[in-house]
């Protein structure tokens, strides 16, 4: 009898551990800071099961300015072989909840219904976490302007670190380098399909310099939640994701929004909270993402 009792407890422990390993991914829109910072989760599926999310952070600036960090998966809806850059890099078993307007509609709802701003007066400021297509892509930007009719203003910018600027807009798989697709290729995962429109390429504005140190502040902006610092993440040679990955820091909130999830991070001040451009912002998950 004792033997069967011990075996039973052992099986329960195994089953319990198995359940904890399954990712419970949050979808839709979540609050980070009430009335000030929100996140839209752009979901991706593998073999019809939730795989991970690419997160789009919406930060209320001053006046009519809105800061957007991340772009989601873009026009990624159906499994295919060559109809979008996601499947080109990841393979045919993946699909998303796109097209891009599905994510942009949620972002727009935060801007117009929570921030109470009017589309025709909003100044959009995009920040690129790093140059991969699940964090910056043409179709996400285009959905604001050609579907929801946000004005394309002369002072609108897409802020990107100087080290990632070329990869973000090269408009070719792996920027034309071989072998591709291959995760060891420096330019694996850069956006190319659909190609960038010239009017959006013109919005790209470089930040920082080639040898920026880890945690170096390369730009600041003001918001309803205090000052945000755009800081340099680790370089590839030090275990980072791309040489132009950037984080967002808010000292008053003691919060870092990290531009990558799976790689090593710059030192975080004691007592600070860190959330990421992939996965949940509250609770834990074991979903992939870079």
N, C-alpha and C positions, 0 to 999 in steps of 0.2 A: 504493500500500500504506500509506504514511504517513497518507494522508487517512482511510482506513477505520479505522486504529488510533486516530486522534484521535476520530473519531465514536464508536467503540466505548467509549472511556474516558468520553466525555461522557454517553452513554446510561447507563453504569453509575453515574455520579455522580447523575444524575437519579433513577434507580430507588432508589439508596441513600438519598437525601434523602427520597423519598416514604415509604419504610419508617420512617424515623425520625420522621416527622410523625404516624404513626398512634399514638393513645394506647394504652398498655398499662396497663390499669386493674387494680389489685389489688382482689380481692373477699374476702368473708368477714371473719375476725378476724385482726388483726395485733398484735404486741407493740410498744409504744413504749418502756416501761421494764419489765423483767422483774418479775413479781409485783406491779406497782404501777399501771401505766398501759397500757391496751389501746384499740384502736379497732375498731369494727365498721363495715364499708363497706356502706351501703345503695345498691344499684345502680339506675340508671335506663337504659333503652334507648330509642333512637330508630331507627325502621325496622328493628327486630330486632338492632341493633348497640349495644354498650356506649357510652354517651354521657358519663356522669359518675357520681360517687358523692357521696352526702351522708354525712358521717362522724359517727359517734357515739363519743365518747371516754368511757371508763369509768375513773375514778380511785379507788383505794382510799383512803378517808379514815382516821380514827381510830375505834377501836371497831368498831361495826357500820354506820358511815356510808359510803355510796357516792355519789360525785359523778358526774353524767352530763351531758355537754356536747354538745348536739345531739340530734336525734330521728329522723333519717332521713325517708323519704318516706311513712311511714304506710301506710294502706290503699290501696296503689297497685299493682295487679297486672295488670289487663286494660285494653286501650285502650277508651275510651268517650268520650262527649261531655259528660255531666253527672253521672257517678256519683261523681266525686271532684274535689277542688279542683285537683289536679295537672293533669289534662287540661283543666280550665276555663282555666287560665292558659297552659299550654304548647301545647295542641292535641292532636288525636286520635292522632298518630303515636307518642306516647310511652307507655311503660308501665314499671312497676317490678317488683321481686322480692317485693312485699308478699304478703299483708297485713302490718300492723305486727308481728304476733306473730312473723313470720319473723326480723325484726331483734331483737326483744325476747328471743327464745329464745337468740340468740347472746350478748346482753348478760347474760342470766341465767346462761349457762354460765360466763362469766368470773366473775360474782359468787359462784356456788355451788361451782364446781369449781376455780378458780384462787385466788380470794380465800378460799375455804373458809368462806363465811358462809351462814347459814340464812335462807331467805326470811322466816320469821315474826318475825325480830328485826332485819332490815335497815331502816335509815333511808335512804330515797332523797332525794337533793338534786339537782334538775335546774337546769341553767344554760342560759339561752337565748342562743345566739350572736347572733342577730338575729331579727326577728319573722316571717320568711317560713315558709311551711308545710312546707318541707323541713328545717326546723330546730326547729320546735315544732308539735305537733299533738295533738289530743285522743286519737286512736286509739293513739298510742305510749304515752302515760301510762296509758290505760285497759287496755292489754294486760297491764301489770304487775299491776294490781289485780283485774280481773275475769276474767282467764284464768289467770294464774300465782299469784293469791291472795297477792301481797305485801300486808301490812297498810297501810291508808291512815291513817297516823299524824298526830296533831295537829301534830307538829313537822316534817312533810314540807313542802318548799317548792319552788316553781318561781321561781327568781331571774331577774329581767329588769330591764334598765335602764329607768328612768322614761320615757325618750323613746320606747321601743318598746312600752310596756305596753298602750296602747289598741289599737294595730294587732293585737297578738297575740290578743286576745279579743273583737274587735268582732263576730265571727260573721256577717259579710256579705262578699260578693265586693268587694274594694277598699274595705271598710268603708262600702259604700253610696255611694261617690263615683263620678263619671263623668269621662272615658270609662273603661270597664272591659270586658274586660282590655286594658290599655295599659301598657307598661313605664314610660312617663313619669309614670304615676299614683303618687303617694307610697305608696299602700297596695296596689299590685300585688303579688300573691303572698302576702297574709296568709291564714291558715287560716280555713276556714269550713264545710267539709263533710268529715266529719260535724261538727256544731256542738259546741262545748264544753259538757260537763256541768257543772252548778253546783258540784259538789264539787271539781272540778279548777280552775275559775275561782278558787275561794276559796284555792287554794294559791299563786297568783301574788303575789310579794313584790317590790316595787320597790327598785331599787338606784340610787344616784347622784342627780345633779341635772341639770337641763336643760342647763346650760352647762359640764359637765365637760370639762376639757381633754384633748387627746390624750395617752394613756399615764397618765392619772390613775388611781390605785389606788382602786377604789370598794368592794372587799370582799376579804378574805383568808380562806383556810381551810387547815387543816392536813391532811397526808396522809402515807402511808408513803413518799412520794417527796419530802418536804419541804413547805415552805409554798408555796401557790399564791396568786397575786394575780389578781383579776378587774380588768382595766384597760379604760378607755374607748378605743375605736378612733376613727378620724377621723369628723368630722361630714360630712354630705352636702355642705355648702357648701365644704368643703375637699377634696372628692374621695372621701369615704367612701361606704359602701353604704347604711346607714340611720343615723339620728341616735342610735340606741340599740345599735349593734353593739358587742360587747365581746370582748376577747381574754383568754386565760389566759397568765400569765407564771410561770415557775418559775426563780428566780435560781440555785439550786444546780445545776439541770440546764442552765441557760442555754438555755431553750426557750420559745418562744412558740407557742401554738396559736391561730391567727388565726380570728376569727369571720367572715371573708369571704376569698375567694380573688382575685377579679378586680379589686378596686379598690385605690387607693393605701393605703399602710399608715403607721402611726406609725413614727418612727425606731426601729430595732432596735439594741440594744447590740452593739458589735463582738464577733465571735466566737460570737454566738448562732445557733441553728438555728430556723427557722420552718417549721411545718407548718400545715395548713389544714383547714377544715370540708368541703372538697371535694377529690377526687382522692387521689393517692397520698401516703403519709407517708414513703416511702423511694423514692429514684429520682425521675425527672422524668416528667411527662406533660403533654400539651397539651389536656387535657379542659376543657370549660367549667365554669362554676359561679360563684356570686356569694355 
